[in-house]
């Protein structure tokens, strides 16, 4: 076999199916107007002469913004002619980080604007960028568009390479930019033809004007060059006026450039707020940095300009494991275990070292012959470490030869040399597009030369490198310092301990020097999956040698143990947003456009099970350590569920499983079965239930609106002794006040000694039934025992609507649920709601409108004997009925607990059912006691009469005092007792 064919190296870019997906580093990516050739002198803005008048379309645009309240005479920046075309120029001195403009959400063009528009109903299943592009073209062709004046100032084309002619593209011959451009145009054309067939033609009434492929390409180019993306949940948004701001290579920060925030302290209306990242003098242009991580090829494709900065020059090397390789399966497993796949892409930047994983991947791809033993399972957990260094001379020689051949092949594809391009650039007088072409192709060739030289130098060092076998002998003490082989005598006494190198320290992890110990040392040893997971976290910068925690086996299974003393409220873990799994992660993924209408938990569950079944998932190492099941009642068999017969927990478990199944059926029918290409592996109900249970048991919820799974953080276990939830977790923006590169910060809620487990409180308000359903455990604490009483206003009640209105006015509904805990008073709204439900005709006058404002306060006390008796009977009957549904008595359960030796699930069942029964007995006792005291209560009419008598006396007293103080000629005023009583009742009714 020709060893050169063991793998291939291609200069092709990644497939275009993912081309429009944002780069992982582009969360704060800003797109705006492309730089164009100057049509005014660059010195114009520095002169003291007034600037030339703006075009009528721009003036109309400014007046529209003024009418919408976006701009005023005090706005610090205004559109003006600049070397790039149009830009924002300071009207006065602007300070660093000062707000330059704010644009309300009502003026944005984004997927939400499309969804609420006339064509929203036909765009539901489209990719976000496709729907916005279609909307943009349609609005452009409409004379009555609300965005008419904004659309009139948009350019007809940009200098992006997608708008270049065939002759202009010929200047990019051989470059990656040419292949990317042609691929993008083909992709956009395919999307348009599909759109035309499925949306435009079947809905001609919505698209009266003819839309062409050129129109759609225009809209795509506008989005690529002007849309803001990844802005706090806003995936793709055009913002009028804000997109006039131009780019400056001299600005080296993206922080503080822009944000999305609420318009006020208590309003949910959003504003796009743009800040200047640098100080700007009056008359100077306001500029920002579009993206520090984009290459010149990407700048040319997106905006239509390039920079002279050499660090913008890059080349993407594509490597792949050949399917004809006899070790294909083994190599693929190793690659996937390290976050790579059958094909891997490496962006090599001019003047920077090779990407860290490039050489290990190359060595893996070229592995064969006498080195194939490293692919055996015994080396599986350590092979990637071995691949960081040269494996053998043959392996290293092969990768050098193949990479150099690929570089020379790529260089031969250009129609000019670097010297010719440099001469053209020095000569000047190039058109703007030719300047872009020369800059990009020269940059790519320089990078290819750099790669070729790097591997040429490596070829020269092949005889000086230390390979695997030599390193192994040295580790075993069989090679001396000078590389000489040490021969062994018959006795081992000649082996000096100084010549034996141990990879792990031998001292205990519980010593005071534990931070210097391998954090994964454990007895019993941790599984390989945990080691691989820890290594992944280390590469992502989450853990290091100074991390105060380590994973370890604990009574609960796996947990986090302190490697040193930890203070209360000390931050023990920080996990960056890129590693979270939450609805934002789903939205940015390959299936994001399919999940926009799903409930957040359904979308995340679908994403999670899909990632589990993908070999190349970025979260592979995390998913591999997730349990296959928990002790949650969702996984209990019918025999095990029989132990909680009659309990609310049993009912909750069955209802939840039915709900999950119904959501799965819907997702399977509407998404999975219709998009087989995105779901190649079969997703079953059991798989979906697994994902749901992982969310239930491990996700952090209500965390600034986030439902989020956090690798490593979810190792932390629960402790009943912790009685606070505050400071357990928080989200901080480490890059600054307006940076949304977020971190999840976990704090210890109490001091922890070295070697002890770190805990948090899962939820103080959760009952034992909740704990059993979510996590699969219960607490012996009686305060966790609860029962939920459910009451409803019957639809057959003659006063149904009046009662429903009163309940709704007090945040209750037709059905109300009251969680009653052991040894705690009834929830405050329980008795008022019960009295409202039991209100009969004799007390129905209280439902009249005149009492509507005060009735809830009235219901807090007994209404009448009939009403109170009915309330007691309702509750006592409900308790007795519930108690009769259990198959054991409280005494039997208590005896089982005392005897012990219960399995985990049986203990959960016994503690939950005995807890529910105790609470039911407590409720029954309360209302039986109330029933016995019915004759001793003071009811509404008695309170009313007593209050009226008191009011009459008070009025008489006031009147007598007034009579004493009045002049003699008014002393004849008399007060009638009956009249006063009527007055008092009238006043009370008004109150």
Secondary structure, 3 states (H helix, E strand, C coil): CCHHHHEEEECCCCCHHHCCCCCCCCCCCECCCCCCCCCCCCCHHHCCCCCCCCCHHHHHHHHHHHHCCCCCCCCCEEEEEECCEEEEEECCCECCCCEEEEEEHHHCEEHHHHHCCCCHHHCCCCCHHHHHHHHHHHHHHCCCCCCHHHHHCCCCCCCCHHHCCHHHHHHHCCCHHHHHHHHHHHHHHHHHHHHHHHHHHHHCCCCCCCCCHHHHHHHHHHHHHHCECCECCECCEECCCHHHCEECCCCCCCCCCEEEEECCCCCCCEEEEEECCCCECCCCECEECCCCCCCHHHHHHHCCCCCCCHHHCEEEEEEEECCCCCCHHHHHHHHHHCCCCCEEEEEEECCCCCCHHHHHHHHHHHCCHHHHHHHCHHHCCCHHHHHCCCCCHHHHHHHHHHHHHHHHHHHCCCCCCHHHHHHHHHHCCCCHHHHHHHHHHHHHHHHHHHHHHHHHHHHHCCCCCCCHHHHHHHHCCCECCCCCECCCCCCHHHCCHHHCCCCCCCCCCCCCCHHHCCCCCCCCCCCHHHHHHHHHHHHCCCCCCCCCEEEEEECCEEEEEECCCECCCCEEEEEEHHHCEEHHHHHCCCCHHHCCCCCHHHHHHHHHHHHHHCCCCCCHHHHHCCCCCCCCHHHCCHHHHHHHCCCHHHHHHHHHHHHHHHHHHHHHHHHHCCCCCCCCCCCCHHHHHHHHHHHHHHCEEEECCEEEECCCHHHCEECCCCCCCCCCEEEEECCCCCCCCEEEEEECCCCECCCCECEECCCCCCCHHHHHHHCCCCCCCHHHCEEEEEEECCCCCCCHHHHHHHHHHCCCCCEEEEEEECCCCCCCHHHHHHHHHHCCHHHHHHHCHHHCCCHHHHHCCCCCHHHHHHHHHHHHHHHHHHHHCCCCCHHHHHHHHHHCCCCHHHHHHHHHHHHHHHHHHHHHHHHHHHHHCHHHCCCHHHHHHHHHHHHHHHHHHHHHHHHHHCCHHHCCCCCCHHHHHHHHHHHHHHC
